[in-house]
Amino acid sequence: MRHAPLVCLLLALTLATVSMAGDIQVTCEPGLRVFLDNQLAGTSSASEHGLHLTNVPEGKHTIRVEKTGCFPQGFQVEVSKLPTQVTVGRFTQILDGASIVKPTPSADAREMVGKLVITSAPQYCAIAIDGKSRAKKDTFLTIGPLFRGKHSISFTGGGHSPISTVVDMEPGADVTVHGDLLNGKVDVSYEGIGSLRVISTPQVCKIKFLGKLETKTSPIFNRSYLPAGVHRMTVNWGTKLMSADVLITNHHRTVVVIDFSRDAIPFRFSYEPE
């Protein structure tokens, strides 16, 4: 009986270790390349109705499925004790002769974030994301996650003038882009609610954000329940005035570090889960 506490401790550690992994069922046609967190996990088969991944650590992971000649599909999953299923939809074929321009990488360019939903008028047109073209035949296209950073999106077709925009994909960004070729405009909307944290040098300054002017007197300035999207921020200290576009994303806190010092970077941005 002297060893009973030790046995219980070892059993608890064993159970904890077992519960730290789960399974992912990727349901898709055979012959597709399946990547887990940017590492090739295997090739789908008919016998597995796709590919079954076992002993995947609990937490958030990225699944990417590739088919030759088509645009890859990406998914973000949350692995727990229960199996997680990913269903791969129909692939969109890359148009012949399409030019491919890779987005400019940033320090964390390999991180894949967010979700992009594309709609258009008319429904049938050609779209290009970062120069990679494809035909749009469905009511909408859902693409994501995408590499973190800025991405260009353009619409062409039907004899209409091309239209384009740039979207900023950061953690938590769920973006809908509507390309209206009939009226020559692109509408971008971000979904959800996020929050803001401002740290400044000097500590005391005036901040105007979402139409509200406030005086920052404490080291950290926090605001919650803000609509997702790109919003203009204006900061005033004495006779100095600076402004920048600030992206608020769903379920994330946007951290803005402001520095009025000479030769300093005036605005720095980072994003963290709420």
KAQUIGI-V301261 format. One record per residue. N is the residue number from 1. RES is the residue in one letter. PHI is phi in whole degrees, 0 to 359 (NA if undefined). D_FIRST is the distance of its C-alpha to the first C-alpha in Angstrom with 2 decimals. Layout:
N;RES;PHI;D_FIRST + N;RES;PHI;D_FIRST
//
This chain:
1;M;NA;0.00 + 2;R;298;3.81 + 3;H;269;5.32 + 4;A;300;5.14 + 5;P;300;8.25 + 6;L;293;9.84 + 7;V;297;9.77 + 8;C;296;11.26 + 9;L;295;13.68 + 10;L;296;14.83 + 11;L;295;15.38 + 12;A;295;17.36 + 13;L;295;19.38 + 14;T;295;20.18 + 15;L;295;21.39 + 16;A;296;23.39 + 17;T;294;24.98 + 18;V;296;25.96 + 19;S;280;27.55 + 20;M;271;29.71 + 21;A;222;32.24 + 22;G;214;34.64 + 23;D;246;37.67 + 24;I;233;41.39 + 25;Q;260;43.97 + 26;V;265;47.39 + 27;T;268;49.90 + 28;C;194;53.25 + 29;E;290;55.85 + 30;P;288;55.16 + 31;G;86;56.21 + 32;L;260;55.24 + 33;R;272;53.49 + 34;V;245;50.34 + 35;F;247;49.07 + 36;L;245;45.77 + 37;D;52;46.13 + 38;N;69;49.30 + 39;Q;244;47.69 + 40;L;298;48.88 + 41;A;264;46.13 + 42;G;154;48.22 + 43;T;245;51.16 + 44;S;293;51.17 + 45;S;219;51.76 + 46;A;291;52.86 + 47;S;295;49.82 + 48;E;259;47.48 + 49;H;55;50.05 + 50;G;132;49.98 + 51;L;211;46.93 + 52;H;254;43.25 + 53;L;260;41.19 + 54;T;245;37.45 + 55;N;54;34.62 + 56;V;274;36.83 + 57;P;303;35.03 + 58;E;299;34.94 + 59;G;123;37.86 + 60;K;274;41.62 + 61;H;218;43.37 + 62;T;245;46.96 + 63;I;250;48.21 + 64;R;232;51.70 + 65;V;241;53.51 + 66;E;241;56.66 + 67;K;228;59.54 + 68;T;304;62.43 + 69;G;82;65.49 + 70;C;232;63.72 + 71;F;286;62.22 + 72;P;293;58.38 + 73;Q;248;56.17 + 74;G;237;53.30 + 75;F;219;50.43 + 76;Q;255;47.75 + 77;V;232;44.46 + 78;E;245;41.23 + 79;V;273;38.30 + 80;S;227;35.28 + 81;K;294;32.67 + 82;L;278;35.49 + 83;P;300;38.22 + 84;T;248;41.30 + 85;Q;247;44.78 + 86;V;239;47.88 + 87;T;253;51.20 + 88;V;271;53.98 + 89;G;272;57.44 + 90;R;289;60.87 + 91;F;277;61.75 + 92;T;257;64.83 + 93;Q;284;67.04 + 94;I;286;68.28 + 95;L;295;72.05 + 96;D;297;74.13 + 97;G;74;75.42 + 98;A;288;73.16 + 99;S;276;72.71 + 100;I;240;69.20 + 101;V;240;68.69 + 102;K;281;65.24 + 103;P;294;64.29 + 104;T;293;64.23 + 105;P;288;60.66 + 106;S;249;58.96 + 107;A;299;56.11 + 108;D;243;53.59 + 109;A;296;55.88 + 110;R;283;53.22 + 111;E;288;51.28 + 112;M;254;52.17 + 113;V;220;52.46 + 114;G;67;54.07 + 115;K;217;56.05 + 116;L;239;59.81 + 117;V;248;61.80 + 118;I;243;65.45 + 119;T;235;68.22 + 120;S;204;71.95 + 121;A;225;75.43 + 122;P;287;76.67 + 123;Q;296;73.56 + 124;Y;270;74.73 + 125;C;197;74.94 + 126;A;247;73.58 + 127;I;240;70.95 + 128;A;223;69.83 + 129;I;248;66.66 + 130;D;55;67.02 + 131;G;86;69.96 + 132;K;270;68.13 + 133;S;265;70.25 + 134;R;201;69.48 + 135;A;274;71.15 + 136;K;251;70.04 + 137;K;243;70.80 + 138;D;269;68.18 + 139;T;301;68.23 + 140;F;210;65.62 + 141;L;241;63.49 + 142;T;248;59.91 + 143;I;232;58.97 + 144;G;150;55.86 + 145;P;286;53.95 + 146;L;246;56.54 + 147;F;299;56.32 + 148;R;298;56.08 + 149;G;130;59.52 + 150;K;270;63.03 + 151;H;227;64.38 + 152;S;268;67.96 + 153;I;228;68.83 + 154;S;229;72.34 + 155;F;233;74.08 + 156;T;218;77.22 + 157;G;138;79.21 + 158;G;66;81.99 + 159;G;76;84.59 + 160;H;273;83.06 + 161;S;292;82.64 + 162;P;298;79.21 + 163;I;229;76.81 + 164;S;205;73.68 + 165;T;204;71.07 + 166;V;233;68.10 + 167;V;243;64.62 + 168;D;254;61.81 + 169;M;260;58.40 + 170;E;232;55.53 + 171;P;308;51.93 + 172;G;88;52.15 + 173;A;281;55.81 + 174;D;247;56.86 + 175;V;243;60.58 + 176;T;248;63.33 + 177;V;240;66.59 + 178;H;246;69.73 + 179;G;264;72.64 + 180;D;260;75.87 + 181;L;293;78.45 + 182;L;294;80.96 + 183;N;248;81.10 + 184;G;67;80.10 + 185;K;214;76.97 + 186;V;235;73.19 + 187;D;251;70.83 + 188;V;239;67.31 + 189;S;226;64.70 + 190;Y;253;61.09 + 191;E;260;58.68 + 192;G;108;56.07 + 193;I;229;55.22 + 194;G;223;54.01 + 195;S;219;54.09 + 196;L;225;55.73 + 197;R;228;54.84 + 198;V;240;57.61 + 199;I;237;57.30 + 200;S;227;60.64 + 201;T;233;62.44 + 202;P;287;63.99 + 203;Q;292;61.65 + 204;V;266;64.41 + 205;C;199;66.41 + 206;K;253;67.65 + 207;I;237;66.09 + 208;K;246;67.80 + 209;F;213;65.65 + 210;L;54;66.25 + 211;G;78;69.38 + 212;K;246;67.70 + 213;L;261;68.58 + 214;E;224;66.00 + 215;T;258;65.66 + 216;K;269;62.52 + 217;T;243;61.77 + 218;S;261;58.02 + 219;P;300;56.29 + 220;I;235;54.97 + 221;F;249;56.93 + 222;N;243;54.94 + 223;R;219;56.31 + 224;S;241;54.47 + 225;Y;55;55.48 + 226;L;260;58.22 + 227;P;292;59.84 + 228;A;296;59.08 + 229;G;144;62.06 + 230;V;263;64.15 + 231;H;234;65.45 + 232;R;278;67.78 + 233;M;244;66.58 + 234;T;242;69.12 + 235;V;235;68.15 + 236;N;235;70.60 + 237;W;224;70.46 + 238;G;62;73.71 + 239;T;265;76.41 + 240;K;266;74.05 + 241;L;228;73.17 + 242;M;227;70.80 + 243;S;214;69.66 + 244;A;198;67.46 + 245;D;276;66.13 + 246;V;242;62.50 + 247;L;265;60.42 + 248;I;256;57.98 + 249;T;238;55.56 + 250;N;293;53.33 + 251;H;59;49.93 + 252;H;228;50.47 + 253;R;257;51.57 + 254;T;270;54.63 + 255;V;257;54.54 + 256;V;246;58.04 + 257;V;255;58.58 + 258;I;248;62.17 + 259;D;222;63.90 + 260;F;274;67.48 + 261;S;297;67.59 + 262;R;295;70.32 + 263;D;67;69.47 + 264;A;273;66.05 + 265;I;288;64.88 + 266;P;294;65.83 + 267;F;229;63.21 + 268;R;230;59.85 + 269;F;237;57.67 + 270;S;212;54.04 + 271;Y;225;51.95 + 272;E;218;48.36 + 273;P;297;46.38 + 274;E;284;46.55
//
